[in-house]
Amino acid sequence: MTRSVSEATHSLAPASAAEAEQLAERLRADLADTLDQLGDNLVPTRLASEAVAAVADRTPDWLKRYWAFAQSPTGLAIIGGVAALGLAGGVAGGAAKRRRRFRR
């Protein structure tokens, strides 16, 4: 048995003014709770931390270990040394090319 929209609405309608006020207060309280929950869920810092956690969950273990090593003092020293050698090699290589060019 299906009921029409007007029948369903009529059956939900309060019988008295006092019941209508109680229903309205209950609905306002439910709406306020819902809005509070939405507000709590949409705080920018919470959204950002959830996004970071989601990325961290998908990051492979080897990359996490590499990143932890790269941030350690030993890792920073090694990375800095490699960068210095690369820079020195680039400068020296450029000087050698310039000397060869002028010999011709």
N, C-alpha and C positions, 0 to 999 in steps of 0.2 A: 504494500500500500504506500503510495507516494502522496506527500502533502504539498500543497502549493506554498509559495513563498509567503503569501499573506497569512496562511494558516500557521506556518512555523513561526512567523514573527509575532502573531497574536498570542501563541502559546507561551512565548518568552516574555511577553509584556507583563509588568507587575499589576497586581490587582488593586493596590491602593497607592496613595501618594507617598506614604511612609516606605513601602516596598520599593517604589521608584527611586526615592532618595538613597536607600540602602544599596540598591543596584548601581546607582550612579557613583556612590562613594567607592564601592568595590571595584568598579571599572576604572575609576581614576587612580586608585591605589595600584591596580594591575598595570595600568599604562605607565605610571611613575616608575614602578619596578622594571618594566621593560626598557624604558628610556635610560634608567641608571645602568642596566646591564649593557646596553648598546654603548653608552658613554665610556664605561670601563673597558669594553673591548676595543674601542677605537682610539685609545690614548696613543699618540705618536711614539713615545718611548717603548710602549709595550709592543706595538706593531714592529718597530725596528728590532727589538730583541728577539721576537719570534722569527723574523726574517733571517737574522744572523744564526739563530739556532737551526733553522731549516737548512741553511747552506753548510753549516758545520756538520750536520748529520750526513750530508751527501759527500763531504770531502773525504777522499781516500786517506787511509792511515799513513801511507808513505809521505803524502804531502803535509800532513799534520806534523810528522816527525821532522821533516825537512824544515818546515817553518819554525818549529821550536829550536832546532839547531841554528838556523840562520839568525835568530834573535839572541842567541847566547853570546857571551864575550868571545869564545873561541870561534864561533861561526862568523861573527862580525870581523874578527881579525883575518880570517881566511878569505872572506869575500873582499875585504879591503885590500889585502895583499894581491889577490888575483887582479883586481881592478887597477892597482898601481902598476903591476907588471904589464898589463894590457896597454895602459896609457904610455908607459915608458917604451914598450915595444913599438907602439904606433908612432911616437915621436922619433925614435931612433930609425925606424923604417922610412919615415918621411925624409929624414936628413940624408939617409943613404941614397934615396931616389934623387934628391936634389943634387948631390955630389955627382952621381952618374950623368945626370942631365947636363951639367956644366963641363964635364970632361970632353964631350963630343966636339 
